[in-house]
Amino acid sequence: MDLEKEYLILTIEDDRSVRESFIAYLEDAGYQVIAAENGKKGIELFLEKKPDVVLVDLRMPEIDGLEVLTEISLESPETPLIVISGT
Protein backbone atom coordinates (compact mmCIF):
# COMPACT_ATOMS: atom_id res chain seq x y z
CA MET A 1 0.00 0.00 0.00
CA ASP A 2 1.13 3.50 -0.82
CA LEU A 3 1.65 5.23 2.53
CA GLU A 4 1.07 8.68 1.01
CA LYS A 5 -2.41 7.87 -0.29
CA GLU A 6 -5.54 8.30 1.81
CA TYR A 7 -7.29 4.96 1.61
CA LEU A 8 -11.06 4.68 1.65
CA ILE A 9 -12.43 1.67 3.50
CA LEU A 10 -16.02 0.45 3.31
CA THR A 11 -17.23 -1.54 6.28
CA ILE A 12 -20.48 -3.49 5.95
CA GLU A 13 -21.77 -4.65 9.34
CA ASP A 14 -25.33 -4.93 10.63
CA ASP A 15 -24.42 -4.71 14.32
CA ARG A 16 -24.30 -1.00 15.11
CA SER A 17 -21.82 -1.21 17.99
CA VAL A 18 -19.39 -3.35 15.99
CA ARG A 19 -19.75 -1.06 12.96
CA GLU A 20 -19.05 2.02 15.09
CA SER A 21 -16.03 0.31 16.67
CA PHE A 22 -14.57 -0.43 13.23
CA ILE A 23 -15.17 3.14 12.12
CA ALA A 24 -13.51 4.61 15.22
CA TYR A 25 -10.50 2.30 15.02
CA LEU A 26 -9.91 2.82 11.31
CA GLU A 27 -10.36 6.59 11.47
CA ASP A 28 -7.93 6.74 14.40
CA ALA A 29 -5.48 4.83 12.20
CA GLY A 30 -5.80 7.55 9.55
CA TYR A 31 -8.17 5.94 7.06
CA GLN A 32 -11.28 7.42 5.50
CA VAL A 33 -14.24 5.19 6.33
CA ILE A 34 -17.72 4.78 4.93
CA ALA A 35 -20.14 2.33 6.49
CA ALA A 36 -23.25 0.39 5.60
CA GLU A 37 -25.69 -1.31 7.94
CA ASN A 38 -26.60 -4.09 5.50
CA GLY A 39 -25.46 -5.81 2.32
CA LYS A 40 -27.82 -3.94 0.01
CA LYS A 41 -26.60 -0.55 1.21
CA GLY A 42 -23.01 -1.84 1.15
CA ILE A 43 -23.22 -2.77 -2.52
CA GLU A 44 -24.80 0.61 -3.32
CA LEU A 45 -22.01 2.45 -1.47
CA PHE A 46 -19.36 0.33 -3.16
CA LEU A 47 -20.69 1.16 -6.62
CA GLU A 48 -20.99 4.86 -5.77
CA LYS A 49 -17.72 5.45 -3.88
CA LYS A 50 -15.36 2.74 -5.22
CA PRO A 51 -13.47 2.18 -1.92
CA ASP A 52 -9.96 0.73 -1.83
CA VAL A 53 -10.82 -2.05 0.66
CA VAL A 54 -14.05 -3.64 1.90
CA LEU A 55 -14.67 -5.23 5.29
CA VAL A 56 -17.83 -7.34 5.18
CA ASP A 57 -19.70 -9.32 7.81
CA LEU A 58 -20.88 -12.76 6.72
CA ARG A 59 -24.18 -12.94 8.56
CA MET A 60 -26.55 -10.11 7.78
CA PRO A 61 -30.27 -9.87 7.01
CA GLU A 62 -31.54 -9.42 3.44
CA ILE A 63 -28.28 -9.74 1.49
CA ASP A 64 -25.67 -11.77 3.38
CA GLY A 65 -21.92 -11.37 3.20
CA LEU A 66 -21.44 -14.15 0.64
CA GLU A 67 -23.76 -12.39 -1.80
CA VAL A 68 -21.93 -9.11 -1.17
CA LEU A 69 -18.58 -10.82 -1.85
CA THR A 70 -19.91 -12.24 -5.12
CA GLU A 71 -21.34 -8.92 -6.32
CA ILE A 72 -18.24 -6.89 -5.48
CA SER A 73 -15.87 -9.53 -6.88
CA LEU A 74 -17.73 -9.49 -10.19
CA GLU A 75 -17.77 -5.69 -10.32
CA SER A 76 -14.19 -5.13 -9.17
CA PRO A 77 -12.07 -8.31 -8.84
CA GLU A 78 -8.97 -6.31 -7.83
CA THR A 79 -10.58 -4.80 -4.72
CA PRO A 80 -9.38 -6.49 -1.50
CA LEU A 81 -12.27 -8.00 0.49
CA ILE A 82 -11.86 -8.87 4.15
CA VAL A 83 -14.47 -11.11 5.74
CA ILE A 84 -15.39 -10.51 9.35
CA SER A 85 -17.74 -12.54 11.50
CA GLY A 86 -18.72 -12.73 15.12
CA THR A 87 -19.45 -16.44 14.86
C-alpha distance (Angstrom), angle and dihedral (degrees) to the residues before:
residue distance angle dihedral
M1 . . .
D2 3.77 . .
L3 3.81 105.8 .
E4 3.81 92.2 -154.9
K5 3.80 94.7 58.2
E6 3.80 122.8 87.4
Y7 3.78 104.5 -127.6
L8 3.78 121.7 -146.7
I9 3.80 115.1 -143.6
L10 3.79 124.9 -166.9
T11 3.78 115.6 -155.2
I12 3.80 118.5 -166.4
E13 3.80 111.7 -166.4
D14 3.80 130.0 143.4
D15 3.81 95.7 -156.6
R16 3.80 105.3 86.7
S17 3.81 97.1 -153.2
V18 3.81 92.8 49.3
R19 3.81 91.1 45.8
E20 3.81 91.5 50.8
S21 3.82 90.8 47.6
F22 3.81 91.0 53.9
I23 3.79 91.1 47.8
A24 3.81 93.3 50.0
Y25 3.80 94.0 46.2
L26 3.79 95.2 46.7
E27 3.80 94.3 44.8
D28 3.81 89.8 49.5
A29 3.81 86.9 53.3
G30 3.81 89.5 55.8
Y31 3.80 101.9 -101.2
Q32 3.78 128.2 131.3
V33 3.80 108.9 -122.0
I34 3.77 134.8 -162.6
A35 3.77 120.7 -177.6
A36 3.78 139.7 -158.1
E37 3.79 128.0 -163.8
N38 3.81 94.9 -148.7
G39 3.79 142.9 16.4
K40 3.80 95.8 -99.2
K41 3.80 92.7 54.3
G42 3.81 89.8 42.2
I43 3.79 92.7 57.1
E44 3.81 90.5 46.7
L45 3.81 91.4 51.2
F46 3.79 91.4 46.2
L47 3.80 92.2 53.7
E48 3.80 92.0 45.5
K49 3.83 101.3 42.5
K50 3.84 104.1 25.2
P51 3.84 96.1 -145.7
D52 3.80 122.2 -156.5
V53 3.83 94.8 -127.0
V54 3.81 134.9 16.6
L55 3.80 127.1 -151.2
V56 3.80 110.0 -164.3
D57 3.79 133.0 -176.7
L58 3.80 115.3 -136.3
R59 3.79 99.9 -143.8
M60 3.78 114.4 56.5
P61 3.80 134.6 135.5
E62 3.82 121.5 -101.9
I63 3.81 100.6 6.1
D64 3.81 112.1 25.0
G65 3.78 127.1 -149.7
L66 3.80 94.7 -96.5
E67 3.79 91.0 57.8
V68 3.81 89.9 47.4
L69 3.82 90.4 51.0
T70 3.80 90.9 51.0
E71 3.81 94.5 48.2
I72 3.80 95.1 46.7
S73 3.81 93.4 43.1
L74 3.80 90.4 53.9
E75 3.80 92.6 46.8
S76 3.80 97.2 42.5
P77 3.83 115.3 7.5
E78 3.82 92.2 177.9
T79 3.82 94.6 60.3
P80 3.82 112.4 103.5
L81 3.82 112.1 -121.3
I82 3.79 120.9 -161.8
V83 3.79 117.7 -165.2
I84 3.77 118.3 -145.5
S85 3.77 127.8 -175.8
G86 3.75 137.8 170.8
T87 3.80 92.0 -149.8
